[in-house]
């Protein structure tokens, strides 16, 4: 357990938590990932050898005890002492857990008990918003939301999005890149040259330099770009039983006559992706769809990104013959531990199994995809949306460290969307409504996400863990947490002379001595109303 905790900390920066519980569901994939990522056999052999040695010495030194066994009464006394100590420990550990009150998250995590944290995560994998979080009367919460989403009425987010121009029926390809932090890109002062292709294509794209992922798991990113609503407490909508027939980006495209596909190089069973996307009208292309000759390399997560992109080109060529526009959502897999990929593609050997290698190969595979796509008949009539699902890591000294949610995002459509660096504060949930705006779509919307170029848009972003739910607005981070806790931090930008204005990554989060109640109530209104709509099945298509 100690060794397991060491590697879990190394990966996530915390003791056992909801991720550990979540991963137990997908034992084949996760155990395979662990076997490919870590020297499991040497570790287990070492533990076995140490155990054997200790056992040998224990046996040698306890022979006198075995020849002079305690009496029945002695055993009863020992049992009573053991039970008393056990009961005390069961009571004391939760009490000590409540003393984790340091402002430094690492301090709290280090003093915690890993198994107890696992137990807490297991027992709280579902959180009822009204039970655990600070609330407002529902009518008041929706009234506050109405100031942010103009045109809504009563207890709904339904409103009309109206364009003054005719809809532009271009194909849309959404690429969500696994674990891709903004700090990997050259424009964010990275000097390792890990992303030469993305660095080059960013100059030809509408690039959003101040966009934040809603969470730190793939399902959160998928939920954000598909449902365009704030992250829910505990389990993602993607993994809930009630995850079908939702109001989604796919449902809007389908109304407009598009075909829908979700493409994933692994098994879409993982993280319930197949059930979610299939239940929301998407056709699924995953590893099971590949013929053996279409796979040049794979690991436990699935086929390499090059193979996925080659398959995607074949699928899109077939779709283009139907004279219908298509919306294809591609999820990459290569930038994930164990960071293995085909030999000879980049100058970092896959044998090293480094994150830098995973990042650089992901960029290389993207370059190959665009090289192939640019030769196809449908290329010039296609809008490419590229962004990350989440950052590479989420741990920091604060509950929600800003730099661990800052992701790259760009829209590439030369000749249609002018290249520009846009520094407006926005959320992952805004990317697709913004694309709809660029395509002049008129539709009935239930989205919390907004077109950031609309005059009605008020800059803000959402970031969250499975428990801490945050809102960034007016240089203030407001966090609501279980047991109805509320915290606020003034965001003080830490300047970097190598970065251009509007490209800041790092912030000091200074606790506010006096709460801004307007932002507290706005934060509550977003999360409470979205929880209400999901619970009462009012976010259906």
N, C-alpha and C positions, 0 to 999 in steps of 0.2 A: 504493500500500500504506500509506503514512504517513497519508493522509487516511482510508482505511478503518479503520486502527487507532484513529485519533482518535475516530471515531464509535462504534466498537465499545466503546472505553473509556468513552465518555460514557453508553452504554446499560448496560453490565455492570460497569464498574469494574475490569476486568482486561484483560490482553493476550488475544490469541486463545486460546481454550480449547476444551473439548469441545463447547460450544454452537455454535461456528463450524463445526466438523466436522459436527455433527448437522444444522445448517441447510442444508448443501450438498446433502443428500439431497432437500430439498423446494425446489428452485430456483425453480419457478414462484411459489409462495406467498411465499417469502422475498424474491426479487427484486422482486416486486410490492409487498411491504411496504416495501422500501427506496425504490422509486420514489415511493410515496405519502407516505413519511415525511420524505425528505430532498430538497434541491434538487439532484438528480443531474445534470441537464442543465447548469446553471450551473457545478457543480463540475468536471464532465468537460470542459466548454468551457474553463474556466480552466486546468486541467491541460494540455489540448491546446495552448492558446495559449503557456503557459510553455515547454512542450516544443519548440514550433516556434521560439520565440525562441532558446532555448539551442542547438537544432540549427543554426540559421542562423549564430550566432556561432562554434560549433564548426567548421562547414564552412569559414567564412571564415578562421579561424586555423589550420586544418590543411592548407591548400592546399600549403604547402612540403613537408609530410610526404608528401603524395600524389605529388608530383613527384620525390621522392627516397626511394623505398620501401626498407625494410631488406632486407638480404641473407637468404638462407635460414638461414644459421648464426645470425644475429641473432634471427630468428624462433624458432628452436629454443631459444636461450637464454631468450628472453622466455617461451616456453611452459613451460619447466622452472621458471622462477621463479614463474609463475602457478600451476602445479600444486602446487609446494611450499607456497606461501601458502594455497592452497585446502585442502590436507590439514591444515595447521596450524590453520586456522580451524575445520574440521570437528571437530578434537580439542579445541580451546580452548573453543568455545561450550558443549559439555556440561559441561566442567570449571567454567566460570564459572557455569553454571546451578546447580551444586551448592553454590555459595557464597551462594546466596540464603537466608541464615539469620537475617534480621532478624525480630524479633517483630511488626513492622508489615507486614501483607500488601501494602499499597500500595507500600512501599519495594521489596519483592521483585519486584512486578509491574513497577514502573517501570524497574528495572535489567535486566529480562529482555529477550530478543530475541523479538519477536513471531512471526516465521516459525518459529523453533525451538520456541516454545511450541505453535504450530499442529501442527508435526511430532510433538511428544510426545503431544498430544491425539489425533492421528490414529492413532498407533501403540498407544495404550492405551485405546481405546474399549471394550475388554472387559478386566475385571480378575478373574482367578481369586482368590477370597478366600484360599484356603490358600497360594497362592504369594506374595501381596503383603502380607498382613496378619498381625499377631500372632495366634497360635492357641493353643487348648488341646486336649487329647485330646477327641474328639467326645463320649465318655461323660461326661466332666467338664463340658463345655459344657452338655449337656442336663440334667445334675444341678443346675447353677446355675440354669438356666432354670426348672426345676421349682419352685424357691422363689418364682418370680415368677408362673408359670402353674400354679396348684394343680390337681392332677388329671391331669396328663400323666404318661406313663410311657414308658420306652425312648426311642428316638430319633424322637419325633414330638411334635406339639403337640395331638394329638387328645384332646379331653376333653368331658365332658357339661356343658352349661349348662342348668340346671333352674329353671323358674319355679314358684312356689307357687300362681300364679293362672292363670286361663284366658287364652289368647292373645287379644289385641285386634287384629282384622283391619282396621286403618285403612289408607287409602291413604298412601303416602309419596312426597313430591316432594323430591328432593335437588338443590339449586342450588349448583353450584360457580362462584364468581365469579372471573373472570380478574384476576390481579394486584392483589388488594385487601388492602392492609396494614391492620393494626389501627389504626395511627396516623391513618387517615382519619376515624375515628369521633369524635363529640363526646365520648364517655365517656373517650376517651384524649387529651383536652385539645386536640383539633383545633378551631381557631376559625374555619376558612374556610367552615363550613356547606356542606360538599360532600355530606353524606349525610343530609339531613333525614328521608328515609323510613326508612332503616335505623336511624337514631337513635330514631325513634318506635316502630318495631316491636320494637326491642331491649327496650324497657320492658315489652312484653307477652310476652316470650319467656323461655325458659330460656337465659340467655346465659353462655357460657363465656369468662371474661376472661383465662385463662392457658393458652391452647391454642396449640400450635406446629405449623406446617407442617413436613413431613418434608424438603422440598427447595425448589428455586428454579426448577422447570420445571413446566409444566402436567401433563406425563405423570407426574411424581412425585405431584402432588396426586390425580390420577385413580387411580393405583396405590394410594395410601394409603387412600382411602375405599372402594375396590372390593375390594382384597385384604387390607387391614388387617394388613400385615406391615411390618417395618422396611425402609427404603430399601436397595436393593441397590447394590453397588459398580458403577461405570461405567454401563452401559445400564439403563434402566428395564425392568421386566418387560413393560410395555405394548409396547415396541418390539422385544422379542426374538422369535425364531422360535418358541420354546416358550412361548407366551403364552395358550394355549387350555385350556379345560376345567379352569380353576383353581378352587380353593375360594374363593368370593367372596360378597360381600353379595348379589349377584344370585342365586347358587345357593340361598341361604337363603330369599330371598323366593319363589323358584320352588317350593321344597319346600312353602311355605305356601300355594301356589295363586295367587300374584300373577302378573300379566303384567309384562314387563320392557321398558323402552325407554331408549335413550340418545339424547338430543336435543342437537344441536350446530348452530349457525348457519352454520358453515363446511363445508368438505369433510372428511368423517371419514377420508379417506385420510391427511390430515396427521397426523404423529406416530403413525401406525399405529393410530389410535383405532378405526376401523371394524373392522379385523382383530381387535383385542383384544376389543372389546365384542361383536362378532358371534360371535367364537369362544368367548364365555362366556355365550351364551344370550340376549343382548339383541337386540331389534329396533332398527334404526338409523333415526333421523330426522335428516337433515342437509340441506344446501342443495339437494342433488339432489332432495329430496322436495318442494320448494316449487314451486308453480305460479307463472308470471310475475306474475300479479296479486297474489300473496301477498307480494311483495317491494317494499317502498316505498323502501328504501335498503340499499346494500351497499358494502363495500370489499373489498380483497384477502382479508381474513380471513373474510368471509361476510356474511350479512344482519345488520342491526342487531338489538339485543336485543329491541326492541319487536316486530319481525316474528317473532322466534323465540318469544317468549312468546304472541303471538297464535296461532301455529301450535300451540303446546303446549296451549292452551286447547281448540282444535278436537279435537286428538288425545284429550285426557282426557275431553272430553264424549262422544266416541265409545266410549272404554273403559268409561265409567261405565254404559253401556247393557248391558254384557255381564254385569253382576252378579258381577264378580270384582274384588277389590282390585288396584290397580296400584302399581308402583314405577317412577317416572320420574326419570331422572338428567339434569338440564339443565346444560350447560356454556356459559357466556356468552362473547362475543368482543369486545364493544365497548370494554372498558377495555384496549386494546392499541394500541401505536403502529401506525398513524398518528393514532389518537384522532380519527377522523372519525365523524360521526353526523348525523342529520337536523337541518336548520336549524329554529330557532324553538322548540326543546323546553326548553332551559335558557338561563340568562343568560350562558353562555360560548360564544362563537361557535366552530363546528367549524373555521373557517378558521385559527384560532390553533393547532390541533393540539396542545393541551396535555394533560398527564396529569390536571390538575385537571378539565378538561372531560370527559375519559373517565370519571373517577370519578363526577362529578356526573350525567352522562347515564346511566351504569349504574344509579345509585340511582333516577333518574327512571323508567327502564324497569321496574325492579322494582316501583315504586309502581303503574304501569299494570297490571302483571301481577296484583298482588293486588287491584286494583280490579275487574278482570275476573273473577278467580277467586272472589271473595267473592259473586258473583252466581250461581254455579253450584251445582247440587244436591249435588255431591260435596264442596264446600268444607269443611263442618263435620265431615266424616268423614276429613279429610286432615291429616297431620303434615308440616309444611314444615321442612326442614333447610337452613340457609343458612350457607355458609362459603366462604372463599377457597381457590383452588388453591395459591397461594403469594403472597409479598409482591411489591411493585412492583419492588424491586431487592434484590440480595443482597450487594453489595460493602460492605466495612468494613475496619477496621484489623486485625481478627483473622480467623482462618480461618472461624469460624462466629459472626458477630455476632448476638447474641440478638434484637435488635430487627428484624432482617431475616427472621425466621421467625415472628414473632408475628402471628397472623391473627385476624380476627373470626370468631365461630361462634355460632350460635343455633338453637334449636329452637322453632318457633312453632306452637302448637296451642291456641288459647284455649278454655277450658272443659274441656280434657283435661290439659294440662301447665301447672302454675302458673308464673307469671313469677317469675324469680329470677336474681340475679347470682351465679354460682358461680366461685370463685377457685381451684379445685383445679387443680394442674398436670396437664396431659394432652396427648396427641398427636393429630394428625389421624387416626391409625389407630384411635383409640378412639371416634370420633363415631358410627359405625354400630352397633358392639356396644352402645353406650349406648342408641341408639334401639331396638334389639332388646329391651333390658332394660325400657325404658319400655312396650313393647308386650307384655311378658310372654311373649316367645318362649322355648320350650324347644327346644334343638337340639344336635347334635354339632358342636363348633367346632374349627377348626384355627387360628383367628385368634390373632395376637399382640396385637391390639387387645382391649381389655377394657371392660366396662361400668364406668364410673368411679363409679357408685353402689353397686357390689358391695362388700361388706365385705372381699373378698379383694384389692381393687385397691390397689396401692402406687404413689403418684404418681411419674411419670417422663415424659420426652418424648424424641423422636428428632428430630435435625436433621442434615442432611448435604448435601454437594456430591456430585459424581460420584466423588470420591476420599476426602474426609474424612468419616468416619462418627462421629456424635456421640450421646452420651446425657446428658441433663440429669436429675440426681437429687441430692437433699440439698444443693442450692445449689452443686453441682459440675458442671462440664461436662467430660466425658471424650471425647477425640477419638482415634480410631485411624486411621492413614493408611498408604499403601503404603510398602514397605521396612520394614514391621513397626514403624513409629513409634507412640508413644503420648504424648499430652500431656494435662494436666489443669489446669483453671482454677477458682479459687474465684470464684463469682458474687456480686458485691457490688452490691446494688441502688442505683441512682442516683436518689434521691428527687426527685419533682416535686410541689411543693405544690398543683398544679392537679389532680392525680390522686387518686382514692380509693384506699384500701388494697386491694391485690390487683390493681391495674391497671397495675403498673409495666411499662415498655417497655424501659428502658435499664439495662444492667449493665456494670460494670467487670469484665473477665475477667483476674483476677490469677493468674499461673502458680503452681502449688503447688510448694513446695520438696520436699515429701515426698508421693509418690504414695499415693493410697488404692487399694490393690490389690484390695479387694473390689469397688469400682466399675469398675476396669479389667477385672476378670474378668467382671463382669456385662455390661459393654459388649461384650466379645468374645463372650460366650455368645449374646447377642441376634443379632448380625450373623453370627456363624459358623454358628449353627444354621439361621437362615433361608436362608443361602447353601447349606447342606447339603441342606435340604428341596427347594429349587428345583432344584438340580443333579441330585438323585436322584429327581425327579418324585414327591415325597411331599407336594406341596401341591396335589394335584389334588382336584377335588370328589368 
